[in-house]
């Protein structure tokens, strides 16, 4: 049975959740305001931030999604438990 | 300025089988009054937005947390 994940795992996930929420809100706003320059710029900035956080998370704890692109060529690390929702 | 919550007083009949509920509340969140959202509204910080469920203070709705006790 694998040891429980380290404490920072939850902090990383919470950070990711916070960024994802902002992105979702901005996306819904942009649906009705497609050419709002400020929102577009903010959305791009937060997408970049999300990409960095997810990258660091996956480097430490493994993939967030199965379809996130296999990083190592010799091992399908998606099968390593725990999956994010199991934690 | 609008109120986030309003109340009404149901009719209490002498034939009601149960104890009467004299006042009831319903929520009137900001989006009912906002119409098309103007660009450039002030925003919460990311963590605050997650806790409050919206990115813009103008759209925040406490959803009647304070009124539940005063239901009867």
Backbone of each chain as nested JSON, in Angstrom:
{
  "chains": [
    {"id": "A", "residues": [
      {"number": 1, "name": "UNK", "atoms": {"N": [0.892, -1.166, 0.0], "CA": [0.0, 0.0, 0.0], "C": [0.931, 1.217, 0.0]}},
      {"number": 2, "name": "UNK", "atoms": {"N": [0.658, 2.176, -0.82], "CA": [1.579, 3.303, -0.958], "C": [1.431, 4.24, 0.238]}},
      {"number": 3, "name": "UNK", "atoms": {"N": [2.537, 4.888, 0.625], "CA": [2.422, 5.824, 1.763], "C": [1.531, 7.004, 1.346]}},
      {"number": 4, "name": "UNK", "atoms": {"N": [0.861, 7.635, 2.315], "CA": [0.016, 8.786, 1.939], "C": [0.875, 9.873, 1.296]}},
      {"number": 5, "name": "UNK", "atoms": {"N": [0.227, 10.703, 0.478], "CA": [0.982, 11.709, -0.265], "C": [1.462, 12.793, 0.707]}},
      {"number": 6, "name": "UNK", "atoms": {"N": [2.532, 13.5, 0.356], "CA": [3.027, 14.557, 1.259], "C": [2.012, 15.682, 1.391]}},
      {"number": 7, "name": "UNK", "atoms": {"N": [2.211, 16.489, 2.412], "CA": [1.269, 17.559, 2.749], "C": [1.155, 18.555, 1.605]}},
      {"number": 8, "name": "UNK", "atoms": {"N": [2.258, 18.83, 0.941], "CA": [2.193, 19.911, -0.068], "C": [1.287, 19.52, -1.217]}},
      {"number": 9, "name": "UNK", "atoms": {"N": [1.051, 18.192, -1.361], "CA": [0.198, 17.74, -2.471], "C": [-1.122, 18.507, -2.433]}},
      {"number": 10, "name": "UNK", "atoms": {"N": [-1.706, 18.599, -1.239], "CA": [-3.023, 19.271, -1.135], "C": [-2.878, 20.749, -1.424]}},
      {"number": 11, "name": "UNK", "atoms": {"N": [-1.731, 21.313, -0.967], "CA": [-1.572, 22.755, -1.219], "C": [-1.45, 23.005, -2.714]}},
      {"number": 12, "name": "UNK", "atoms": {"N": [-0.69, 22.131, -3.376], "CA": [-0.56, 22.29, -4.832], "C": [-1.908, 22.186, -5.5]}},
      {"number": 13, "name": "UNK", "atoms": {"N": [-2.693, 21.193, -5.076], "CA": [-4.009, 21.003, -5.716], "C": [-4.908, 22.192, -5.447]}},
      {"number": 14, "name": "UNK", "atoms": {"N": [-4.821, 22.729, -4.225], "CA": [-5.686, 23.865, -3.926], "C": [-5.309, 25.062, -4.785]}},
      {"number": 15, "name": "UNK", "atoms": {"N": [-3.979, 25.225, -4.95], "CA": [-3.517, 26.336, -5.796], "C": [-4.048, 26.158, -7.211]}},
      {"number": 16, "name": "UNK", "atoms": {"N": [-3.967, 24.927, -7.68], "CA": [-4.448, 24.635, -9.034], "C": [-5.94, 24.92, -9.12]}},
      {"number": 17, "name": "UNK", "atoms": {"N": [-6.658, 24.541, -8.09], "CA": [-8.121, 24.748, -8.094], "C": [-8.433, 26.244, -8.127]}},
      {"number": 18, "name": "UNK", "atoms": {"N": [-7.659, 27.031, -7.39], "CA": [-7.896, 28.472, -7.365], "C": [-7.673, 29.054, -8.751]}},
      {"number": 19, "name": "UNK", "atoms": {"N": [-6.577, 28.65, -9.394], "CA": [-6.277, 29.178, -10.721], "C": [-7.346, 28.711, -11.705]}},
      {"number": 20, "name": "UNK", "atoms": {"N": [-7.756, 27.451, -11.597], "CA": [-8.769, 26.946, -12.526], "C": [-10.076, 27.702, -12.367]}},
      {"number": 21, "name": "UNK", "atoms": {"N": [-10.401, 28.066, -11.13], "CA": [-11.669, 28.782, -10.925], "C": [-11.623, 30.136, -11.609]}},
      {"number": 22, "name": "UNK", "atoms": {"N": [-10.495, 30.839, -11.456], "CA": [-10.374, 32.153, -12.097], "C": [-10.489, 31.983, -13.608]}},
      {"number": 23, "name": "UNK", "atoms": {"N": [-9.848, 30.938, -14.124], "CA": [-9.903, 30.719, -15.576], "C": [-11.331, 30.434, -16.027]}},
      {"number": 24, "name": "UNK", "atoms": {"N": [-12.044, 29.653, -15.241], "CA": [-13.424, 29.343, -15.621], "C": [-14.271, 30.609, -15.631]}},
      {"number": 25, "name": "UNK", "atoms": {"N": [-14.1, 31.425, -14.596], "CA": [-14.881, 32.669, -14.529], "C": [-14.557, 33.555, -15.726]}},
      {"number": 26, "name": "UNK", "atoms": {"N": [-13.282, 33.665, -16.039], "CA": [-12.884, 34.532, -17.157], "C": [-13.403, 33.969, -18.467]}},
      {"number": 27, "name": "UNK", "atoms": {"N": [-13.383, 32.645, -18.573], "CA": [-13.858, 32.028, -19.823], "C": [-15.337, 32.351, -20.026]}},
      {"number": 28, "name": "UNK", "atoms": {"N": [-16.121, 32.217, -18.95], "CA": [-17.559, 32.497, -19.057], "C": [-17.763, 33.971, -19.391]}},
      {"number": 29, "name": "UNK", "atoms": {"N": [-16.93, 34.832, -18.799], "CA": [-17.063, 36.268, -19.084], "C": [-16.729, 36.536, -20.539]}},
      {"number": 30, "name": "UNK", "atoms": {"N": [-15.656, 35.868, -21.03], "CA": [-15.24, 36.113, -22.41], "C": [-16.253, 35.564, -23.41]}},
      {"number": 31, "name": "UNK", "atoms": {"N": [-17.031, 34.563, -22.986], "CA": [-18.062, 34.057, -23.899], "C": [-18.998, 35.189, -24.312]}},
      {"number": 32, "name": "UNK", "atoms": {"N": [-19.267, 36.099, -23.394], "CA": [-20.218, 37.176, -23.719], "C": [-19.492, 38.485, -24.007]}},
      {"number": 33, "name": "UNK", "atoms": {"N": [-18.188, 38.532, -23.738], "CA": [-17.444, 39.769, -24.031], "C": [-16.18, 39.389, -24.807]}},
      {"number": 34, "name": "UNK", "atoms": {"N": [-16.375, 38.865, -26.047], "CA": [-15.222, 38.257, -26.72], "C": [-14.08, 39.209, -27.01]}},
      {"number": 35, "name": "UNK", "atoms": {"N": [-14.322, 40.52, -27.071], "CA": [-13.18, 41.365, -27.452], "C": [-12.78, 42.297, -26.315]}},
      {"number": 36, "name": "UNK", "atoms": {"N": [-13.055, 41.882, -25.088], "CA": [-12.664, 42.747, -23.968], "C": [-11.159, 42.583, -23.762]}},
      {"number": 37, "name": "UNK", "atoms": {"N": [-10.355, 43.608, -24.097], "CA": [-8.894, 43.429, -24.094], "C": [-8.342, 43.064, -22.722]}},
      {"number": 38, "name": "UNK", "atoms": {"N": [-8.897, 43.705, -21.689], "CA": [-8.339, 43.467, -20.36], "C": [-8.557, 42.017, -19.93]}},
      {"number": 39, "name": "UNK", "atoms": {"N": [-9.792, 41.528, -20.199], "CA": [-10.094, 40.159, -19.784], "C": [-9.251, 39.175, -20.571]}},
      {"number": 40, "name": "UNK", "atoms": {"N": [-9.076, 39.474, -21.865], "CA": [-8.265, 38.573, -22.703], "C": [-6.839, 38.497, -22.173]}},
      {"number": 41, "name": "UNK", "atoms": {"N": [-6.298, 39.643, -21.833], "CA": [-4.925, 39.669, -21.335], "C": [-4.837, 38.905, -20.023]}},
      {"number": 42, "name": "UNK", "atoms": {"N": [-5.846, 39.098, -19.183], "CA": [-5.829, 38.42, -17.889], "C": [-5.94, 36.917, -18.087]}},
      {"number": 43, "name": "UNK", "atoms": {"N": [-6.804, 36.521, -19.033], "CA": [-6.984, 35.095, -19.273], "C": [-5.678, 34.459, -19.74]}},
      {"number": 44, "name": "UNK", "atoms": {"N": [-4.973, 35.185, -20.629], "CA": [-3.705, 34.617, -21.131], "C": [-2.71, 34.494, -19.976]}},
      {"number": 45, "name": "UNK", "atoms": {"N": [-2.676, 35.525, -19.124], "CA": [-1.719, 35.5, -18.012], "C": [-2.025, 34.33, -17.084]}},
      {"number": 46, "name": "UNK", "atoms": {"N": [-3.308, 34.116, -16.795], "CA": [-3.647, 33.046, -15.864], "C": [-3.474, 31.668, -16.506]}},
      {"number": 47, "name": "UNK", "atoms": {"N": [-3.665, 31.593, -17.818], "CA": [-3.419, 30.3, -18.478], "C": [-1.949, 29.936, -18.343]}},
      {"number": 48, "name": "UNK", "atoms": {"N": [-1.104, 30.935, -18.511], "CA": [0.33, 30.682, -18.393], "C": [0.655, 30.246, -16.966]}},
      {"number": 49, "name": "UNK", "atoms": {"N": [0.042, 30.936, -16.005], "CA": [0.315, 30.58, -14.606], "C": [-0.144, 29.16, -14.324]}},
      {"number": 50, "name": "UNK", "atoms": {"N": [-1.3, 28.795, -14.891], "CA": [-1.827, 27.453, -14.676], "C": [-0.867, 26.443, -15.28]}},
      {"number": 51, "name": "UNK", "atoms": {"N": [-0.345, 26.77, -16.464], "CA": [0.566, 25.815, -17.13], "C": [1.784, 25.57, -16.236]}},
      {"number": 52, "name": "UNK", "atoms": {"N": [2.305, 26.641, -15.615], "CA": [3.488, 26.477, -14.76], "C": [3.173, 25.62, -13.538]}},
      {"number": 53, "name": "UNK", "atoms": {"N": [2.064, 25.932, -12.885], "CA": [1.703, 25.188, -11.667], "C": [1.491, 23.725, -12.0]}},
      {"number": 54, "name": "UNK", "atoms": {"N": [0.74, 23.462, -13.086], "CA": [0.476, 22.063, -13.432], "C": [1.787, 21.357, -13.764]}},
      {"number": 55, "name": "UNK", "atoms": {"N": [2.688, 22.08, -14.453], "CA": [3.963, 21.467, -14.812], "C": [4.745, 21.072, -13.581]}},
      {"number": 56, "name": "UNK", "atoms": {"N": [4.817, 21.993, -12.627], "CA": [5.57, 21.674, -11.408], "C": [4.902, 20.545, -10.637]}},
      {"number": 57, "name": "UNK", "atoms": {"N": [3.549, 20.571, -10.61], "CA": [2.846, 19.533, -9.881], "C": [3.142, 18.172, -10.49]}},
      {"number": 58, "name": "UNK", "atoms": {"N": [3.055, 18.117, -11.816], "CA": [3.234, 16.822, -12.479], "C": [4.675, 16.349, -12.349]}},
      {"number": 59, "name": "UNK", "atoms": {"N": [5.62, 17.299, -12.286], "CA": [7.019, 16.889, -12.128], "C": [7.19, 16.195, -10.775]}},
      {"number": 60, "name": "UNK", "atoms": {"N": [6.471, 16.703, -9.782], "CA": [6.626, 16.148, -8.427], "C": [5.751, 14.929, -8.184]}},
      {"number": 61, "name": "UNK", "atoms": {"N": [4.47, 15.004, -8.613], "CA": [3.517, 13.997, -8.147], "C": [2.957, 13.133, -9.267]}},
      {"number": 62, "name": "UNK", "atoms": {"N": [3.42, 13.343, -10.473], "CA": [2.886, 12.511, -11.548], "C": [1.747, 13.209, -12.252]}},
      {"number": 63, "name": "UNK", "atoms": {"N": [1.238, 12.592, -13.313], "CA": [0.279, 13.27, -14.18], "C": [-1.035, 13.564, -13.49]}},
      {"number": 64, "name": "UNK", "atoms": {"N": [-1.651, 14.677, -13.915], "CA": [-2.972, 15.042, -13.408], "C": [-4.046, 14.352, -14.229]}},
      {"number": 65, "name": "UNK", "atoms": {"N": [-3.76, 14.217, -15.527], "CA": [-4.762, 13.55, -16.394], "C": [-4.045, 12.481, -17.21]}},
      {"number": 66, "name": "UNK", "atoms": {"N": [-4.798, 11.45, -17.548], "CA": [-4.192, 10.37, -18.341], "C": [-3.798, 10.904, -19.709]}},
      {"number": 67, "name": "UNK", "atoms": {"N": [-4.628, 11.855, -20.199], "CA": [-4.368, 12.305, -21.573], "C": [-3.476, 13.541, -21.556]}},
      {"number": 68, "name": "UNK", "atoms": {"N": [-2.682, 13.692, -20.48], "CA": [-1.89, 14.902, -20.4], "C": [-0.572, 14.793, -21.126]}},
      {"number": 69, "name": "UNK", "atoms": {"N": [-0.361, 13.664, -21.836], "CA": [0.887, 13.522, -22.564], "C": [1.896, 12.8, -21.711]}},
      {"number": 70, "name": "UNK", "atoms": {"N": [2.244, 11.563, -22.11], "CA": [3.146, 10.741, -21.29], "C": [4.522, 11.385, -21.293]}},
      {"number": 71, "name": "UNK", "atoms": {"N": [5.087, 11.539, -20.1], "CA": [6.394, 12.226, -20.062], "C": [7.523, 11.218, -20.251]}},
      {"number": 72, "name": "UNK", "atoms": {"N": [7.47, 10.093, -19.503], "CA": [8.619, 9.185, -19.642], "C": [8.328, 8.195, -20.758]}},
      {"number": 73, "name": "UNK", "atoms": {"N": [9.38, 7.81, -21.504], "CA": [9.178, 6.973, -22.696], "C": [9.079, 5.502, -22.335]}},
      {"number": 74, "name": "UNK", "atoms": {"N": [9.51, 5.134, -21.09], "CA": [9.569, 3.69, -20.82], "C": [8.465, 3.238, -19.892]}},
      {"number": 75, "name": "UNK", "atoms": {"N": [7.722, 4.195, -19.302], "CA": [6.778, 3.74, -18.286], "C": [5.531, 4.602, -18.347]}},
      {"number": 76, "name": "UNK", "atoms": {"N": [4.372, 3.953, -18.348], "CA": [3.099, 4.664, -18.388], "C": [2.768, 5.062, -16.96]}},
      {"number": 77, "name": "UNK", "atoms": {"N": [3.211, 6.293, -16.543], "CA": [3.128, 6.586, -15.109], "C": [1.718, 6.93, -14.655]}},
      {"number": 78, "name": "UNK", "atoms": {"N": [0.749, 6.913, -15.577], "CA": [-0.613, 7.196, -15.136], "C": [-1.121, 6.085, -14.209]}},
      {"number": 79, "name": "UNK", "atoms": {"N": [-0.565, 4.858, -14.371], "CA": [-1.094, 3.757, -13.557], "C": [-0.599, 3.838, -12.121]}},
      {"number": 80, "name": "UNK", "atoms": {"N": [0.431, 4.672, -11.888], "CA": [0.915, 4.761, -10.502], "C": [-0.17, 5.428, -9.672]}},
      {"number": 81, "name": "UNK", "atoms": {"N": [-0.534, 4.749, -8.573], "CA": [-1.541, 5.411, -7.718], "C": [-0.807, 6.372, -6.8]}},
      {"number": 82, "name": "UNK", "atoms": {"N": [-1.436, 7.323, -6.07], "CA": [-2.872, 7.534, -6.193], "C": [-3.203, 8.51, -7.312]}},
      {"number": 83, "name": "UNK", "atoms": {"N": [-4.405, 8.37, -7.846], "CA": [-4.892, 9.371, -8.813], "C": [-5.371, 10.569, -8.013]}},
      {"number": 84, "name": "UNK", "atoms": {"N": [-5.406, 11.722, -8.649], "CA": [-5.745, 12.941, -7.914], "C": [-7.044, 12.824, -7.116]}},
      {"number": 85, "name": "UNK", "atoms": {"N": [-8.032, 12.124, -7.683], "CA": [-9.303, 12.112, -6.953], "C": [-9.295, 11.091, -5.825]}},
      {"number": 86, "name": "UNK", "atoms": {"N": [-8.246, 10.211, -5.822], "CA": [-8.217, 9.233, -4.747], "C": [-7.632, 9.838, -3.476]}},
      {"number": 87, "name": "UNK", "atoms": {"N": [-6.947, 10.911, -3.62], "CA": [-6.204, 11.429, -2.466], "C": [-7.165, 11.901, -1.384]}}
    ]},
    {"id": "B", "residues": [
      {"number": 1, "name": "UNK", "atoms": {"N": [-30.334, 50.883, -4.828], "CA": [-29.575, 49.679, -4.529], "C": [-30.588, 48.574, -4.193]}},
      {"number": 2, "name": "UNK", "atoms": {"N": [-30.314, 47.405, -4.655], "CA": [-31.257, 46.282, -4.465], "C": [-30.905, 45.519, -3.198]}},
      {"number": 3, "name": "UNK", "atoms": {"N": [-31.82, 44.679, -2.726], "CA": [-31.501, 43.805, -1.584], "C": [-31.298, 42.386, -2.124]}},
      {"number": 4, "name": "UNK", "atoms": {"N": [-30.398, 41.649, -1.475], "CA": [-30.054, 40.308, -1.955], "C": [-31.168, 39.32, -1.595]}},
      {"number": 5, "name": "UNK", "atoms": {"N": [-32.035, 39.738, -0.695], "CA": [-33.005, 38.745, -0.207], "C": [-34.301, 39.475, 0.098]}},
      {"number": 6, "name": "UNK", "atoms": {"N": [-35.423, 38.818, -0.224], "CA": [-36.707, 39.458, 0.055], "C": [-37.589, 38.459, 0.777]}},
      {"number": 7, "name": "UNK", "atoms": {"N": [-38.691, 38.964, 1.323], "CA": [-39.54, 38.026, 2.082], "C": [-40.982, 38.189, 1.667]}},
      {"number": 8, "name": "UNK", "atoms": {"N": [-41.764, 37.172, 1.913], "CA": [-43.213, 37.309, 1.703], "C": [-43.917, 36.568, 2.838]}},
      {"number": 9, "name": "UNK", "atoms": {"N": [-45.194, 36.856, 2.956], "CA": [-45.913, 36.32, 4.112], "C": [-47.015, 35.387, 3.608]}},
      {"number": 10, "name": "UNK", "atoms": {"N": [-46.819, 34.084, 3.704], "CA": [-47.84, 33.157, 3.183], "C": [-49.154, 33.29, 3.947]}},
      {"number": 11, "name": "UNK", "atoms": {"N": [-50.236, 32.95, 3.267], "CA": [-51.542, 33.0, 3.92], "C": [-51.624, 31.848, 4.912]}},
      {"number": 12, "name": "UNK", "atoms": {"N": [-52.047, 32.105, 6.123], "CA": [-52.148, 31.067, 7.146], "C": [-53.629, 30.747, 7.323]}},
      {"number": 13, "name": "UNK", "atoms": {"N": [-54.025, 29.515, 7.003], "CA": [-55.453, 29.159, 7.07], "C": [-55.744, 28.459, 8.383]}},
      {"number": 14, "name": "UNK", "atoms": {"N": [-56.925, 28.655, 8.934], "CA": [-57.27, 27.932, 10.173], "C": [-57.248, 26.424, 9.986]}},
      {"number": 15, "name": "UNK", "atoms": {"N": [-57.335, 25.973, 8.72], "CA": [-57.352, 24.52, 8.491], "C": [-55.967, 23.965, 8.235]}},
      {"number": 16, "name": "UNK", "atoms": {"N": [-54.947, 24.801, 8.373], "CA": [-53.59, 24.272, 8.122], "C": [-53.283, 23.17, 9.124]}},
      {"number": 17, "name": "UNK", "atoms": {"N": [-52.858, 22.007, 8.675], "CA": [-52.571, 20.896, 9.6], "C": [-51.333, 21.144, 10.437]}},
      {"number": 18, "name": "UNK", "atoms": {"N": [-50.371, 21.956, 9.881], "CA": [-49.103, 22.11, 10.608], "C": [-48.985, 23.549, 11.092]}},
      {"number": 19, "name": "UNK", "atoms": {"N": [-47.973, 23.746, 11.943], "CA": [-47.741, 25.089, 12.483], "C": [-47.454, 26.031, 11.318]}},
      {"number": 20, "name": "UNK", "atoms": {"N": [-47.98, 27.254, 11.376], "CA": [-47.816, 28.174, 10.244], "C": [-46.397, 28.688, 10.127]}},
      {"number": 21, "name": "UNK", "atoms": {"N": [-45.978, 28.89, 8.85], "CA": [-44.697, 29.593, 8.612], "C": [-45.102, 30.991, 8.203]}},
      {"number": 22, "name": "UNK", "atoms": {"N": [-44.84, 31.965, 9.055], "CA": [-45.452, 33.28, 8.837], "C": [-44.704, 34.094, 7.804]}},
      {"number": 23, "name": "UNK", "atoms": {"N": [-43.39, 33.908, 7.767], "CA": [-42.643, 34.669, 6.738], "C": [-41.678, 33.73, 6.056]}},
      {"number": 24, "name": "UNK", "atoms": {"N": [-41.559, 33.911, 4.732], "CA": [-40.628, 33.075, 3.965], "C": [-39.724, 33.99, 3.157]}},
      {"number": 25, "name": "UNK", "atoms": {"N": [-38.491, 33.489, 2.857], "CA": [-37.494, 34.327, 2.174], "C": [-37.248, 33.782, 0.79]}},
      {"number": 26, "name": "UNK", "atoms": {"N": [-36.892, 34.671, -0.159], "CA": [-36.376, 34.196, -1.445], "C": [-35.205, 35.088, -1.827]}},
      {"number": 27, "name": "UNK", "atoms": {"N": [-34.297, 34.458, -2.607], "CA": [-33.032, 35.146, -2.893], "C": [-33.176, 35.977, -4.163]}},
      {"number": 28, "name": "UNK", "atoms": {"N": [-32.609, 37.183, -4.146], "CA": [-32.591, 37.991, -5.372], "C": [-31.13, 38.392, -5.623]}},
      {"number": 29, "name": "UNK", "atoms": {"N": [-30.351, 37.463, -6.221], "CA": [-28.923, 37.741, -6.421], "C": [-28.684, 38.862, -7.406]}},
      {"number": 30, "name": "UNK", "atoms": {"N": [-27.45, 39.409, -7.406], "CA": [-27.166, 40.603, -8.203], "C": [-27.42, 40.441, -9.694]}},
      {"number": 31, "name": "UNK", "atoms": {"N": [-27.281, 39.186, -10.211], "CA": [-27.374, 39.107, -11.677], "C": [-28.766, 39.482, -12.165]}},
      {"number": 32, "name": "UNK", "atoms": {"N": [-29.735, 39.454, -11.237], "CA": [-31.094, 39.853, -11.659], "C": [-31.125, 41.342, -11.969]}},
      {"number": 33, "name": "UNK", "atoms": {"N": [-30.233, 42.091, -11.348], "CA": [-30.308, 43.546, -11.478], "C": [-29.202, 44.093, -12.361]}},
      {"number": 34, "name": "UNK", "atoms": {"N": [-28.247, 43.218, -12.711], "CA": [-27.047, 43.733, -13.374], "C": [-27.265, 43.89, -14.872]}},
      {"number": 35, "name": "UNK", "atoms": {"N": [-28.069, 43.026, -15.482], "CA": [-28.188, 43.117, -16.936], "C": [-26.859, 42.711, -17.558]}},
      {"number": 36, "name": "UNK", "atoms": {"N": [-26.47, 43.377, -18.664], "CA": [-25.234, 42.981, -19.332], "C": [-24.049, 43.481, -18.515]}},
      {"number": 37, "name": "UNK", "atoms": {"N": [-23.163, 42.568, -18.125], "CA": [-22.06, 42.928, -17.225], "C": [-21.125, 43.917, -17.907]}},
      {"number": 38, "name": "UNK", "atoms": {"N": [-20.896, 45.103, -17.309], "CA": [-19.973, 46.058, -17.926], "C": [-18.541, 45.55, -17.791]}},
      {"number": 39, "name": "UNK", "atoms": {"N": [-17.67, 45.891, -18.775], "CA": [-16.265, 45.483, -18.64], "C": [-15.577, 46.253, -17.519]}},
      {"number": 40, "name": "UNK", "atoms": {"N": [-14.477, 45.653, -17.018], "CA": [-13.633, 46.4, -16.094], "C": [-14.173, 46.516, -14.683]}},
      {"number": 41, "name": "UNK", "atoms": {"N": [-15.041, 45.577, -14.295], "CA": [-15.512, 45.635, -12.906], "C": [-14.379, 45.227, -11.969]}},
      {"number": 42, "name": "UNK", "atoms": {"N": [-14.358, 45.742, -10.735], "CA": [-13.293, 45.313, -9.803], "C": [-13.417, 43.819, -9.52]}},
      {"number": 43, "name": "UNK", "atoms": {"N": [-12.262, 43.192, -9.172], "CA": [-12.251, 41.741, -8.975], "C": [-11.716, 41.385, -7.594]}},
      {"number": 44, "name": "UNK", "atoms": {"N": [-12.098, 40.19, -7.133], "CA": [-11.494, 39.643, -5.898], "C": [-10.128, 39.077, -6.232]}},
      {"number": 45, "name": "UNK", "atoms": {"N": [-9.335, 38.793, -5.193], "CA": [-8.094, 38.033, -5.417], "C": [-8.518, 36.601, -5.741]}},
      {"number": 46, "name": "UNK", "atoms": {"N": [-7.601, 35.805, -6.289], "CA": [-7.961, 34.461, -6.746], "C": [-8.514, 33.627, -5.596]}},
      {"number": 47, "name": "UNK", "atoms": {"N": [-7.823, 33.651, -4.448], "CA": [-8.253, 32.803, -3.33], "C": [-9.613, 33.274, -2.83]}},
      {"number": 48, "name": "UNK", "atoms": {"N": [-9.774, 34.595, -2.731], "CA": [-11.053, 35.144, -2.263], "C": [-12.164, 34.764, -3.239]}},
      {"number": 49, "name": "UNK", "atoms": {"N": [-11.835, 34.812, -4.547], "CA": [-12.851, 34.484, -5.555], "C": [-13.306, 33.043, -5.387]}},
      {"number": 50, "name": "UNK", "atoms": {"N": [-12.342, 32.158, -5.11], "CA": [-12.701, 30.746, -4.943], "C": [-13.612, 30.572, -3.735]}},
      {"number": 51, "name": "UNK", "atoms": {"N": [-13.308, 31.304, -2.664], "CA": [-14.115, 31.154, -1.45], "C": [-15.514, 31.724, -1.652]}},
      {"number": 52, "name": "UNK", "atoms": {"N": [-15.611, 32.831, -2.431], "CA": [-16.9, 33.476, -2.554], "C": [-17.692, 32.993, -3.747]}},
      {"number": 53, "name": "UNK", "atoms": {"N": [-17.073, 32.259, -4.632], "CA": [-17.814, 31.678, -5.744], "C": [-17.997, 32.595, -6.914]}},
      {"number": 54, "name": "UNK", "atoms": {"N": [-17.293, 33.77, -6.885], "CA": [-17.366, 34.619, -8.069], "C": [-16.124, 35.5, -8.101]}},
      {"number": 55, "name": "UNK", "atoms": {"N": [-15.755, 35.941, -9.3], "CA": [-14.543, 36.74, -9.446], "C": [-14.847, 38.211, -9.157]}},
      {"number": 56, "name": "UNK", "atoms": {"N": [-16.146, 38.61, -9.275], "CA": [-16.483, 40.02, -9.156], "C": [-17.349, 40.278, -7.92]}},
      {"number": 57, "name": "UNK", "atoms": {"N": [-16.907, 41.221, -7.047], "CA": [-17.71, 41.551, -5.855], "C": [-19.124, 41.965, -6.233]}},
      {"number": 58, "name": "UNK", "atoms": {"N": [-19.288, 42.602, -7.41], "CA": [-20.618, 43.074, -7.815], "C": [-21.577, 41.902, -7.951]}},
      {"number": 59, "name": "UNK", "atoms": {"N": [-21.071, 40.686, -8.196], "CA": [-21.951, 39.535, -8.43], "C": [-22.015, 38.611, -7.228]}},
      {"number": 60, "name": "UNK", "atoms": {"N": [-21.359, 38.979, -6.134], "CA": [-21.34, 38.069, -4.977], "C": [-22.718, 37.988, -4.334]}},
      {"number": 61, "name": "UNK", "atoms": {"N": [-23.143, 36.785, -3.978], "CA": [-24.434, 36.645, -3.299], "C": [-24.249, 35.786, -2.053]}},
      {"number": 62, "name": "UNK", "atoms": {"N": [-24.559, 36.329, -0.871], "CA": [-24.394, 35.541, 0.365], "C": [-25.416, 34.413, 0.44]}},
      {"number": 63, "name": "UNK", "atoms": {"N": [-26.425, 34.455, -0.424], "CA": [-27.442, 33.411, -0.517], "C": [-28.084, 33.176, 0.843]}},
      {"number": 64, "name": "UNK", "atoms": {"N": [-28.494, 34.269, 1.486], "CA": [-29.373, 34.174, 2.641], "C": [-28.79, 33.42, 3.819]}},
      {"number": 65, "name": "UNK", "atoms": {"N": [-27.495, 33.431, 4.018], "CA": [-26.937, 32.685, 5.156], "C": [-27.561, 33.214, 6.442]}},
      {"number": 66, "name": "UNK", "atoms": {"N": [-27.817, 34.548, 6.503], "CA": [-28.221, 35.119, 7.812], "C": [-29.678, 34.821, 8.101]}},
      {"number": 67, "name": "UNK", "atoms": {"N": [-30.503, 34.456, 7.098], "CA": [-31.942, 34.49, 7.348], "C": [-32.483, 33.151, 7.806]}},
      {"number": 68, "name": "UNK", "atoms": {"N": [-31.701, 32.116, 7.734], "CA": [-32.313, 30.796, 7.952], "C": [-32.957, 30.725, 9.337]}},
      {"number": 69, "name": "UNK", "atoms": {"N": [-32.339, 31.328, 10.363], "CA": [-32.927, 31.194, 11.709], "C": [-34.254, 31.932, 11.763]}},
      {"number": 70, "name": "UNK", "atoms": {"N": [-34.387, 33.042, 11.002], "CA": [-35.596, 33.86, 11.154], "C": [-36.722, 33.329, 10.283]}},
      {"number": 71, "name": "UNK", "atoms": {"N": [-36.644, 32.027, 9.898], "CA": [-37.627, 31.505, 8.924], "C": [-39.032, 31.465, 9.521]}},
      {"number": 72, "name": "UNK", "atoms": {"N": [-39.159, 31.105, 10.793], "CA": [-40.508, 30.859, 11.36], "C": [-41.291, 32.148, 11.479]}}
    ]}
  ]
}
